[in-house]
């Protein structure tokens, strides 16, 4: 799996560096800078899709198709394959393997992602999203000025961008651009598609472990956390800001919002894109929905997004540990288990390893960034706001989310390298312990008894573990 992603990184980096000499470049885009190529390649192989560039002004059609869209498929398929491998750890007994990575990725791509995306792409073309290899269009405005309208193979990239919860759109404005999200219907379908596969995997989990109620419990907790996030975000945005009230302006905070959809749809989209990290460490939603920029969000909504990103990684571990501590069998001795598998010291250590590396990345790099003059110069705001921009960026990168405050200029040598390292560690330093945990569980036989004192908490604890992760 690691070698597969290393190969993907090398190919994507090479394509961006050689862009000027490759075909399908009607806008004659120059080669992408080395540090930006490095950041972008890491971003797309880790399914983070952090964008320190404007797609229509930086990337050729070939890079968008062969490089970025290609990785959108593979990173999403990798996430599904690894999630299924983790589930096999709980469902298998006395087995030395948890599946074949290449077989699982191939099946996910050919049997799930591609068929859906073909139909999805046609729907998006019908809604008005371009799908062409033709050159950018030169137009004359009503005032007589010249304007270049960027087009390209957009619909095919948006389909997998949304379905695979990748993010990283064709245009700089992402889903706020009318050529990526032209109608209210396309906006609704895109939101549904972000949640589709993640929600379906809860059912897969329940069926594979032979306990469908566990899958429903996970889905219920996910839904509860999602509704709470939407409620808080809408409340914060609809109430306006103190700066607007001081000017005598009433109503909600429309700064940075997509005026076609308003506060309700903007709040809903923003929460969906940050809450759709439905498979732990594997597949995360990374839509940088530029017109709903978190930098223009109310402070309560921004704090809620940041807290959810950290809490999602921590809650599953804390709740699982509490669950283990309460699990005792009829003999009074601790017998922690989950869906019939004993959880012992090895599994807890693997979970701890995966968890502790995350704050090391986002807190460590934030501490470095706020004292380096070159990094501080990239912050558009001073004080707590500027600090939050940096902390949010590294938390988002480590969590493989990819959203950001608009006030931080990330296309610098420092941020390109440090954010890339955070994305890499946040992805693979969680995958490796998770797969080790799955392999350990798969080799173990099911427990012969069910811990009596755990039974009332089993559904809730397991759901919190999976949903928050």
ChimeraX attribute file (.defattr): number of C-alpha atoms within 10 A of each C-alpha:
attribute: neighborCount
match mode: 1-to-1
recipient: residues
	/A:1	14
	/A:2	10
	/A:3	8
	/A:4	13
	/A:5	17
	/A:6	14
	/A:7	12
	/A:8	21
	/A:9	23
	/A:10	13
	/A:11	14
	/A:12	24
	/A:13	24
	/A:14	19
	/A:15	22
	/A:16	28
	/A:17	19
	/A:18	13
	/A:19	23
	/A:20	18
	/A:21	13
	/A:22	16
	/A:23	12
	/A:24	19
	/A:25	19
	/A:26	13
	/A:27	16
	/A:28	16
	/A:29	16
	/A:30	17
	/A:31	19
	/A:32	21
	/A:33	12
	/A:34	15
	/A:35	18
	/A:36	24
	/A:37	22
	/A:38	21
	/A:39	26
	/A:40	27
	/A:41	27
	/A:42	29
	/A:43	29
	/A:44	28
	/A:45	29
	/A:46	34
	/A:47	34
	/A:48	35
	/A:49	33
	/A:50	31
	/A:51	25
	/A:52	18
	/A:53	18
	/A:54	15
	/A:55	20
	/A:56	21
	/A:57	15
	/A:58	20
	/A:59	26
	/A:60	25
	/A:61	28
	/A:62	19
	/A:63	25
	/A:64	23
	/A:65	20
	/A:66	13
	/A:67	23
	/A:68	27
	/A:69	25
	/A:70	18
	/A:71	26
	/A:72	30
	/A:73	24
	/A:74	25
	/A:75	26
	/A:76	28
	/A:77	24
	/A:78	27
	/A:79	23
	/A:80	23
	/A:81	24
	/A:82	27
	/A:83	24
	/A:84	19
	/A:85	23
	/A:86	24
	/A:87	21
	/A:88	22
	/A:89	27
	/A:90	28
	/A:91	22
	/A:92	22
	/A:93	15
	/A:94	12
	/A:95	16
	/A:96	14
	/A:97	15
	/A:98	24
	/A:99	17
	/A:100	11
	/A:101	15
	/A:102	13
	/A:103	10
	/A:104	17
	/A:105	22
	/A:106	15
	/A:107	14
	/A:108	20
	/A:109	19
	/A:110	12
	/A:111	11
	/A:112	13
	/A:113	20
	/A:114	15
	/A:115	11
	/A:116	15
	/A:117	22
	/A:118	14
	/A:119	12
	/A:120	22
	/A:121	20
	/A:122	15
	/A:123	16
	/A:124	26
	/A:125	16
	/A:126	12
	/A:127	18
	/A:128	16
	/A:129	25
	/A:130	18
	/A:131	17
	/A:132	14
	/A:133	15
	/A:134	14
	/A:135	15
	/A:136	15
	/A:137	10
	/A:138	11
	/A:139	12
	/A:140	10
	/A:141	9
	/A:142	7
	/A:143	6
	/A:144	8
	/A:145	8
	/A:146	11
	/A:147	11
	/A:148	10
	/A:149	11
	/A:150	18
	/A:151	20
	/A:152	24
	/A:153	18
	/A:154	25
	/A:155	29
	/A:156	24
	/A:157	24
	/A:158	28
	/A:159	29
	/A:160	28
	/A:161	29
	/A:162	28
	/A:163	26
	/A:164	30
	/A:165	35
	/A:166	33
	/A:167	32
	/A:168	34
	/A:169	31
	/A:170	31
	/A:171	23
	/A:172	20
	/A:173	21
	/A:174	22
	/A:175	28
	/A:176	24
	/A:177	17
	/A:178	14
	/A:179	23
	/A:180	26
	/A:181	22
	/A:182	17
	/A:183	17
	/A:184	13
	/A:185	12
	/A:186	19
	/A:187	18
	/A:188	13
	/A:189	16
	/A:190	23
	/A:191	20
	/A:192	15
	/A:193	18
	/A:194	28
	/A:195	21
	/A:196	16
	/A:197	20
	/A:198	23
	/A:199	19
	/A:200	12
	/A:201	20
	/A:202	26
	/A:203	19
	/A:204	17
	/A:205	24
	/A:206	20
	/A:207	15
	/A:208	17
	/A:209	18
	/A:210	14
	/A:211	13
	/A:212	15
	/A:213	15
	/A:214	23
	/A:215	25
	/A:216	18
	/A:217	23
	/A:218	27
	/A:219	22
	/A:220	17
	/A:221	21
	/A:222	21
	/A:223	14
	/A:224	12
	/A:225	16
	/A:226	18
	/A:227	15
	/A:228	11
	/A:229	23
	/A:230	21
	/A:231	15
	/A:232	16
	/A:233	27
	/A:234	21
	/A:235	17
	/A:236	21
	/A:237	24
	/A:238	18
	/A:239	14
	/A:240	19
	/A:241	20
	/A:242	12
	/A:243	9
	/A:244	14
	/A:245	12
	/A:246	9
	/A:247	8
	/A:248	8
	/A:249	13
	/A:250	13
	/A:251	12
	/A:252	18
	/A:253	22
	/A:254	18
	/A:255	19
	/A:256	16
	/A:257	22
	/A:258	19
	/A:259	13
	/A:260	13
	/A:261	14
	/A:262	14
	/A:263	21
	/A:264	15
	/A:265	20
	/A:266	26
	/A:267	25
	/A:268	18
	/A:269	23
	/A:270	26
	/A:271	24
	/A:272	23
	/A:273	25
	/A:274	24
	/A:275	26
	/A:276	23
	/A:277	27
	/A:278	25
	/A:279	23
	/A:280	24
	/A:281	25
	/A:282	28
	/A:283	29
	/A:284	32
	/A:285	30
	/A:286	33
	/A:287	29
	/A:288	30
	/A:289	25
	/A:290	22
	/A:291	20
	/A:292	26
	/A:293	23
	/A:294	25
	/A:295	21
	/A:296	19
	/A:297	24
	/A:298	23
	/A:299	16
	/A:300	14
	/A:301	24
	/A:302	21
	/A:303	16
	/A:304	17
	/A:305	22
	/A:306	19
	/A:307	13
	/A:308	19
	/A:309	23
	/A:310	20
	/A:311	13
	/A:312	21
	/A:313	24
	/A:314	18
	/A:315	19
	/A:316	22
	/A:317	21
	/A:318	14
	/A:319	18
	/A:320	22
	/A:321	15
	/A:322	12
	/A:323	20
	/A:324	21
	/A:325	13
	/A:326	17
	/A:327	22
	/A:328	18
	/A:329	16
	/A:330	12
	/A:331	8
	/A:332	11
	/A:333	10
	/A:334	14
	/A:335	25
	/A:336	23
	/A:337	21
	/A:338	22
	/A:339	18
	/A:340	17
	/A:341	22
	/A:342	20
	/A:343	17
	/A:344	14
	/A:345	9
	/A:346	13
	/A:347	19
	/A:348	16
	/A:349	13
	/A:350	18
	/A:351	19
	/A:352	14
	/A:353	16
	/A:354	23
	/A:355	19
	/A:356	13
	/A:357	16
	/A:358	24
	/A:359	17
	/A:360	14
	/A:361	23
	/A:362	26
	/A:363	15
	/A:364	14
	/A:365	20
	/A:366	22
	/A:367	14
	/A:368	12
	/A:369	22
	/A:370	17
	/A:371	10
	/A:372	11
	/A:373	9
	/A:374	14
	/A:375	20
	/A:376	19
	/A:377	14
	/A:378	20
	/A:379	22
	/A:380	14
	/A:381	16
	/A:382	12
	/A:383	8
	/A:384	8
	/A:385	16
	/A:386	20
	/A:387	19
	/A:388	21
	/A:389	26
	/A:390	29
	/A:391	23
	/A:392	27
	/A:393	26
	/A:394	31
	/A:395	30
	/A:396	27
	/A:397	31
	/A:398	29
	/A:399	31
	/A:400	31
	/A:401	33
	/A:402	29
	/A:403	29
	/A:404	28
	/A:405	25
	/A:406	19
	/A:407	18
	/A:408	23
	/A:409	18
	/A:410	22
	/A:411	16
	/A:412	14
	/A:413	15
	/A:414	16
	/A:415	25
	/A:416	21
	/A:417	17
	/A:418	20
	/A:419	25
	/A:420	26
	/A:421	20
	/A:422	27
	/A:423	33
	/A:424	23
	/A:425	22
	/A:426	28
	/A:427	26
	/A:428	17
	/A:429	17
	/A:430	23
	/A:431	22
	/A:432	16
	/A:433	19
	/A:434	25
	/A:435	18
	/A:436	18
	/A:437	21
	/A:438	25
	/A:439	23
	/A:440	21
	/A:441	29
	/A:442	25
	/A:443	17
	/A:444	18
	/A:445	15
	/A:446	20
	/A:447	15
	/A:448	9
	/A:449	11
	/A:450	21
	/A:451	23
	/A:452	14
	/A:453	16
	/A:454	21
	/A:455	11
	/A:456	9
	/A:457	14
	/A:458	19
	/A:459	20
	/A:460	17
	/A:461	26
	/A:462	21
	/A:463	25
	/A:464	24
	/A:465	23
	/A:466	24
	/A:467	30
	/A:468	26
	/A:469	21
